[in-house]
Amino acid sequence: MSTPSKSRTRLVLVDDSEVVRMGLRALLGAEPALQLVGEAGSVAAAVETCRRHQPHVVLLDIRLPDGTGFDACRQILRLLPETRVLILTSVVDETLVDEAIRAGAHGYLLKEIDPRGLIQAIADVAAGRSILDPAVTARVMQLVKDGSGAAQSALAVLSPQERRVLALIAEGRTNKEVGNELGLAEKTVKNYLSNVFEKLHVSRRSQAAAMYARESRPGSSEPGTKS
């Protein structure tokens, strides 16, 4: 399954609340660029619905009756590695953000987001970008201020060019956009990212981007801007 371009983005909704799903259905079902192909209210139903409909994007809540959204995320991505998962929750907590990233989620949004913002986030995630709600980013930054230097020491293993690539990935750029910005071929960007993932011991761009975000807090030097 390829990432959508001009075709409509196939979307599955996963939330244990029928009321929430009805609201999302009414909102997103009216968007011409989106095609709602299924919905579910549990981990098991989410995995089966995704297996059947093979969506481009899954909009996924954390709290489900038979497990967590993270369980669903892992199972869906094992089954459909090209599917993009966007967490949509009412909870902002740094440990949950970290677990979402470790589960392979490509974005983390709060349910208080405005409708246009949600639609744009779905489009961005479908296009290959990673999304963090501003409130979530603020909490991650606060973690660093409170004293964790693990991310900074981890990023020290990267070369200046690898940091430049990661800095742009953390901004939500696609590989092609990074290549255009740095004057690199898209294949070269992929090679740099492979090296970054190996050095940081992660497997997804969202994980690497979150590590970069923790280091690039206000007041710190921007890694990768100068060698």
N, C-alpha and C positions, 0 to 999 in steps of 0.2 A: 504493500500500500504506500503510495507516494504522498508527500505533503501537498495539500491543495494549492492550486494557483488561481486560475479563473473559475474553477468549479466551486460549488458551494461546500462549505466546511461541514462535514458530517459530525454531529454532536450527540453525545449521550449524557443525560442528567442523572446524578446519583445523590439522593438525599433521603433520609428516613422519614421526613415530613412531607405528606401529601400536599399540604398547604403551600410549602416552599416550592415543591415541584410544579404546582399549578401556576404559581406566580412567575417562575422562570420560564415555564412553557408559554405563558401568555406574552412575556417580554421577548424571548428569543425566537419564538415561533413566527413573529411578525418581521423578523430581520431577513431580508432577501438573501444575504450572503450565507445564512446558516440553514442547515437542514437537520431538524431534530429526528433522529432515527431510533431513539429508544430512551427509556428511563428505568431506574431501579431504586429500591429502598433498602438494600442489604448488600453485603459483600458478595455473597453467592450469586445473587441476581445480577449484580453489576458485572461480574466476570462473565457470566453466561450471556448477558445482553451484549457486551463488547465482543465476545467470541462470535456471536451471530451477526452483528451489524458492522463490525470493524470500523469504528469511528476514527476520525482524524483527531478529535479532542474529547476528553472526558472531563466534565465539570463535577467535582467530587467533594462531598462533605466528609468531615473526619469522623463524626459520631454515627455509627451504624449499629443495628441491633445484634449482629452476629460477628462483630469484630470492629476494626477501625478502617478509616479511609486509607491508611498506610498499608494495611493488609491487602486491600483491594488494589491499590496502586501497584504493589509489587507483583501481584498475580496477573494483573492486566498487562503490565509491561513485559513479563516473562512470555505471555501468550502473544502479545502484539507489540513488539519492541519499537515500532515506528509511531505508535499512538502517543499523543501528547496528553499529559495529565495536569489539570489545573485545579488546585485545592481551593474551595470556596467555603469559608467557615465564619462563625461569629467569634471565634477564639483567637486572640493574639498572645502567643506564649513562645518564648525563644526555644524551649525544648521541643515544642511541637513543630516549629519551623525547621529546626535541625533534623527532626525525624522525617519530616516531609521530604527534605532534600536527600536524606539517606535512602528513602524509599524510591527515589528517582523522579519525584514530581518536578514539573517544569515551571510551576508558578504557585504562588500562595496569595490569595486575596481574601479580604474581609467582606462579609455580606452587606456591610453598609456602603459599599461602593455604588456609585451612581450608574444608572443603566447604560449610558453611552460608554462609560469607563469599562464596564464589564464586557460589552460587545467588542470594544477595541482590544481588551486584554485577550479575549478568545482569538481574535484575528492575529494578534502578535504571537501568541503561543503556537498557533497553527502554522505560522510562517517560520518557526524555528527559534523564536526568541524566548528568553526566560523572564518571568515577571515576579516581582516582589511588591506587595502593597507598601506604600510609603510608611504606614504605621508599623509594619513588620520590620522594614529596614531600620527605622528609628530604634526599635527594641534590640536589633542585632548590634547596632552601633553602641548602645548603652552597655551591652555585655562587654564590649572591648574596653570602654571607659572604666568598667568595674574591675578590670584587671587581667583579662585573659590575653596572653601574648602568643598562644599556640599558633594562630593563623599566621602571624607575622613571621615566626621562625620557620613555618612550613613553606611560605612563599620565598624565603631566602634562597631556596635551591633552584629557583627559576632564573634563566638568563634574561637580560634586558629585553630582548625581542619577544621572548615567551611572555614576559610581563605586559608588554604592549598589546599583544594579542589578547591576553586574559582581561586586560582593562577594558577593551572594546566589547568583549563577550559579556562582561559584567554589566555593560550599558544596554545589553539586549540586542547587540548587532548579530546578524547572520554571518556565516563564514564568507560569503560573497562580499558583504559590506565591509568586513574586516580587511579582506584582500584589497578592496578599492581604496580604503583609507591608508593602508600601509604599503601599497604598491606591490602586493604579493599575489601569486596565483592562488585560486581557491584550494587547490590540492596542497599547496605549501602551508596554507593556514590550517588545514586538517592535520598535516604532519606536526605542526607546532602544538596543536591542541592534544594530539596523542601523547607528545612528550610531557605536556603539562599534566595530563591525567595520570600518567605513570609516576611522575615525580611527586604529585600531591596525593597519590593513592586514592583517587576517585575514579568513577566511571562515567559521570555525566557532567555536562557543561554547567548545569544549575548548581551542582555541588562545588565546582571550582569557582563559579561566580560568587557564591555565598562566602567562601573563604576569602576572596579578594575584598568583598564588601566589609568584612570584619576588620581588615587591615586598613582600608582606605577611609578611615573616619576623618571628620573635620579636625584640622590641626596637625594631621600626619602628612608626611611627604607622599605624593602620588607615585606608587611604583610603576615603572614602565614609561613615565613621561620623559625621563631623561636617562641616559645610560651613564 
